[in-house]
Amino acid sequence: MAAPKISLEQWRALIAVVEAGGYAQAAARLHKTQSTVTYAVQKLQSLLQVKAFTVVGRKAHLTPTGEVLYRRGKALLEEADSLEGAAAQLAAGWEPQLRLAVDIVFPTWLLLQCFARFAAERPQISLELYETVLSGTEEALTERRVDLAICGRIPAGFIGDALMRVRFIAAAHPAHPLHQLGRELTLQDLRKHRHLVIRDTGTQRRPGSWIGAEQTWTVSHKATSIHAACMGLGFAWFPEDTIRGELARGELKTLPLREGAERSAELYLVFADRDYAGPGALRLAEIVREQVKNQCAVAAAAAAATAAAAAATAQT
């Protein structure tokens, strides 16, 4: 394999000029002289026999070729930084800390079971959990703020494994006005009442009620939403697992919607960078898969037993 013509420092100079907005600003960012930065960019263009910038007025703008060089060069630098970080991590052995972003629809009790099992094996490793909503999980991955994520959508540029399906049901307090209508409910019925929404933790937040309700209360955590619904202050679609107790105690009741009473979402297990994942991240991911698989098997067996009992009762 031939040695590359362009050094990482030359790519770094090009990226800095583009992002800082000029050679002087790039030099300040890189703590180099302006002439050094200028020479590095000129040398890069000369070696590749391309023109990365064109001057319009007093400003230098990227050419179409320059746009490509910028994008690919930035990816190259990010990959080099990741490789160095991974090498340092591998040299140190097991990671001292793992960071996870987990969408709040994933059952909290199940997540804590995974953590407990991992802590029993590796008590010295700290865990930092980001409890995220919607795009917040994706941002944590794309910005490399976490090592591992459980999310409802895999961001572009990542791959992940399907982990589990979460069932949502629309519910409100039994005394809520929607339950007093005594009939199947329509979307128009829902829009006249307060919709409880959990805030998107991403910077590009999706505001308000996604069904167009006239009144919306936006909260930051699922526990707040559940308590508000139990007080008769609104309705929402809740992960079924999180409100089993409230349903059993009669604090919440499933809304009789004509359509859409039940929804479901697939959750995925995604590494920020599978190639450079340390032994701790790999082991925790393995534990999560095993615990989820076991729990799904238990749930399936319970559902089969319930169906069998119902069938036996119907026959008698």
C-alpha atoms as one frame of an Amber mdcrd trajectory, in Angstrom:
protein
   0.000   0.000   0.000   1.419   3.373  -1.034   2.062   5.940   1.681  -0.537
   8.767   1.703   0.535  12.020   0.080  -1.292  14.196   2.583  -0.493  14.263
   6.286  -3.094  14.544   9.031  -1.698  17.985   9.889  -2.401  19.197   6.357
  -5.960  17.885   6.545  -6.304  19.511   9.943  -5.208  22.847   8.474  -7.778
  22.629   5.691 -10.580  21.768   8.113  -9.590  24.597  10.435  -9.594  27.169
   7.609 -13.103  26.127   6.586 -14.556  26.010  10.090 -12.780  29.054  11.499
 -13.615  31.178   8.451 -10.112  32.148   7.310  -6.394  31.520   7.538  -5.751
  33.928  10.404  -8.579  32.457  12.484  -7.442  28.919  11.671  -3.895  29.764
  12.743  -5.199  31.043  16.093  -7.266  27.906  16.564  -4.344  25.597  15.765
  -1.799  27.712  17.667   0.352  28.040  14.541   1.525  30.923  12.406  -0.669
  32.004   9.526   2.107  31.278   7.035   2.352  27.683   8.325  -1.365  27.107
   7.858  -1.372  28.753   4.416   1.571  26.638   3.263  -0.080  23.413   4.536
  -3.280  24.104   2.577  -1.393  25.149  -0.552   0.785  22.034  -0.342  -2.343
  19.846  -0.011  -3.860  21.396  -3.123  -0.603  21.072  -5.043  -0.088  17.408
  -4.148  -3.664  16.518  -5.049  -3.711  18.840  -8.059  -7.022  20.369  -7.065
  -8.387  23.788  -6.168 -10.172  23.766  -2.825 -10.989  27.488  -2.577 -12.121
  30.262  -4.863 -11.939  33.950  -3.921 -15.154  35.983  -4.146 -14.559  39.589
  -3.176 -12.372  39.374  -0.119 -13.574  35.986   1.044 -12.420  32.502   0.114
 -15.204  30.023  -0.580 -15.030  26.276  -1.003 -15.237  24.947  -4.529 -17.371
  21.815  -5.135 -14.113  19.844  -4.970 -13.244  21.642  -1.759 -16.597  20.649
  -0.273 -15.788  16.993  -0.908 -12.278  17.356   0.530 -13.663  19.069   3.615
 -16.254  16.355   4.316 -13.889  13.458   3.688 -11.003  15.111   5.510 -13.166
  15.780   8.556 -14.265  12.130   8.596 -10.617  11.068   8.328  -9.606  13.198
  11.315 -12.535  11.943  13.379 -11.573   8.362  12.569  -7.948   9.034  13.546
  -9.050  10.563  16.853 -11.349   7.586  17.517  -8.539   5.154  16.766  -6.176
   6.880  19.198  -8.859   6.956  21.871  -9.638   3.285  21.344  -5.953   2.369
  21.540  -5.622   4.215  24.839  -8.746   2.510  26.170  -7.584  -0.942  25.131
  -4.170  -0.324  26.648  -5.829   0.524  29.943  -7.917  -2.680  29.922 -11.496
  -2.438  31.166 -13.042   1.016  30.930 -13.305   2.981  34.202 -16.678   4.394
  33.110 -19.474   3.566  30.678 -21.987   6.107  29.388 -25.417   5.034  28.181
 -28.381   6.816  26.624 -31.606   4.898  27.185 -34.991   6.014  25.892 -37.364
   6.271  28.838 -39.842   3.857  27.257 -37.423   1.028  28.060 -38.600  -0.543
  31.352 -36.682   1.057  34.209 -36.811  -2.040  36.403 -35.361  -4.152  33.603
 -32.559  -1.658  33.001 -31.682  -1.681  36.700 -31.615  -5.485  36.674 -29.033
  -5.273  33.890 -27.022  -2.730  35.855 -27.154  -4.862  39.005 -25.883  -7.912
  37.158 -23.096  -5.902  35.538 -22.134  -4.302  38.874 -21.860  -7.744  40.469
 -19.256  -8.659  37.861 -17.461  -5.302  37.512 -18.175  -3.159  40.589 -15.242
  -0.854  39.813 -16.785   0.461  36.581 -18.912   3.600  36.945 -22.101   3.949
  34.922 -23.455   7.252  33.687 -27.038   7.035  32.456 -28.773   9.566  30.234
 -32.540   9.017  30.389 -33.531  10.370  27.003 -36.631  11.004  24.908 -37.040
  10.776  21.115 -34.247  12.650  19.293 -32.233  13.077  22.493 -31.091   9.460
  22.279 -30.026   9.856  18.656 -28.101  13.049  19.430 -26.225  11.386  22.272
 -25.032   8.762  19.788 -24.166  11.068  16.899 -22.293  13.451  19.211 -20.410
  10.496  20.752 -21.505  11.439  24.270 -22.281   7.800  25.068 -20.789   4.382
  24.426 -24.066   2.527  24.086 -27.709   3.432  23.512 -31.170   1.923  23.564
 -33.297   3.901  21.142 -36.424   3.764  19.049 -34.697   4.742  15.826 -31.199
   4.025  14.539 -29.494   7.255  13.410 -28.008   7.482   9.935 -24.467   6.137
   9.914 -25.083   3.616  12.707 -26.228   0.021  12.867 -27.946  -1.759  15.728
 -29.758  -4.900  16.857 -33.512  -5.104  17.413 -33.925  -5.517  21.164 -37.618
  -5.568  22.072 -41.033  -4.260  21.119 -42.785  -1.888  23.530 -46.586  -1.718
  23.607 -48.262   1.628  24.371 -51.860   2.045  25.507 -53.981   5.185  25.766
 -55.203   5.668  29.333 -56.708   8.173  31.744 -58.206   8.165  35.235 -61.551
   6.285  35.380 -63.322   9.541  36.338 -61.815  11.477  33.407 -64.484  13.109
  31.164 -63.401  10.949  28.235 -64.495   7.838  30.106 -67.838   9.429  30.915
 -68.838   9.650  27.258 -69.775   5.971  27.376 -68.837   5.178  23.783 -65.908
   4.621  21.482 -63.700   7.686  21.299 -62.497   9.464  18.176 -59.504  11.667
  17.499 -61.794  14.694  17.706 -62.835  13.631  21.224 -59.196  13.454  22.312
 -58.328  16.838  20.843 -60.787  18.540  23.188 -58.915  17.329  26.275 -55.480
  17.793  27.811 -52.748  15.638  26.286 -49.805  14.790  28.580 -46.550  14.826
  26.615 -42.987  14.036  27.659 -40.440  16.571  26.453 -38.060  15.604  23.662
 -34.554  15.805  25.180 -32.902  16.600  21.831 -31.960  20.125  20.795 -34.311
  19.849  17.795 -37.331  19.321  19.996 -40.676  18.229  18.659 -43.067  20.584
  20.461 -46.657  20.177  21.554 -49.204  17.442  21.080 -48.621  15.165  18.113
 -52.390  14.638  17.785 -53.165  18.368  17.747 -54.849  18.555  21.163 -56.090
  21.997  22.191 -54.389  21.690  25.583 -50.974  20.169  26.237 -48.918  19.707
  29.362 -45.287  18.923  28.601 -43.247  17.286  31.367 -39.719  15.935  31.617
 -40.244  12.447  32.975 -42.668   9.561  32.577 -43.327   9.403  36.345 -44.690
  12.960  36.276 -46.949  12.113  33.351 -48.290   9.024  35.108 -48.991  10.908
  38.353 -50.776  13.674  36.450 -52.968  11.134  34.665 -53.766   9.370  37.960
 -54.950  12.739  39.305 -57.331  13.088  36.361 -55.350  15.939  34.825 -55.030
  14.501  31.332 -54.552  11.443  29.152 -51.578   9.923  27.357 -50.220   6.851
  25.640 -48.091   5.022  28.201 -45.742   2.042  27.830 -47.964  -0.741  29.143
 -45.227  -2.087  31.401 -44.929   1.210  33.300 -48.600   1.464  34.297 -49.496
  -2.148  35.123 -49.786  -1.250  38.805 -51.955   1.810  38.151 -54.270  -0.213
  35.896 -54.553  -3.023  38.454 -55.355  -0.554  41.252 -57.948   1.267  39.160
 -55.999   4.519  39.139 -55.862   4.425  35.345 -58.199   2.894  32.778 -57.626
   2.145  29.103 -59.422   4.608  26.838 -61.937   2.949  24.469 -60.604   4.473
  21.265 -62.248   3.552  17.983 -58.753   3.245  16.543 -55.226   3.778  17.809
 -55.850   2.625  21.387 -52.677   0.551  21.135 -49.376   1.520  19.556 -46.020
  -0.201  19.488 -42.408   0.752  18.959 -39.268  -1.274  18.345 -36.253  -0.563
  20.527 -32.710  -1.106  19.279 -29.360  -1.616  20.977 -26.756   0.574  19.277
 -23.018   1.049  19.878 -21.531   4.477  19.310 -18.659   2.637  17.619 -18.791
  -1.150  17.664 -15.256  -1.571  16.277 -13.723   0.369  19.163 -16.049  -0.762
  21.948 -14.186  -1.776  25.088 -14.720  -5.013  27.026 -17.028  -3.280  29.503
 -19.362  -1.963  26.805 -19.397  -5.348  25.087 -20.201  -7.185  28.312 -22.961
  -4.765  29.338 -24.542  -5.062  25.885 -24.454  -8.851  26.223 -26.157  -8.657
  29.613 -28.868  -6.357  28.252 -29.596  -8.760  25.398 -29.780 -11.743  27.762
 -32.005 -10.023  30.329 -34.393  -8.761  27.657 -34.549 -12.187  26.002 -35.298
 -13.871  29.338 -37.979 -11.338  30.215 -39.644 -11.662  26.810 -39.724 -15.451
  27.285 -41.348 -15.038  30.709 -43.918 -12.603  29.293 -44.712 -14.947  26.403
 -45.203 -17.877  28.791 -47.493 -15.791  31.018 -49.557 -14.680  28.019 -49.899
 -18.277  26.827 -51.015 -19.385  30.286 -53.602 -16.598  30.442 -54.937 -17.497
  26.999 -55.148 -21.170  27.951 -57.016 -20.343  31.156 -59.447 -18.108  29.257
 -60.080 -20.859  26.705 -60.702 -23.411  29.455 -63.147 -21.056  31.171 -64.998
 -20.470  27.896 -65.411 -24.214  27.364 -66.937 -24.683  30.785
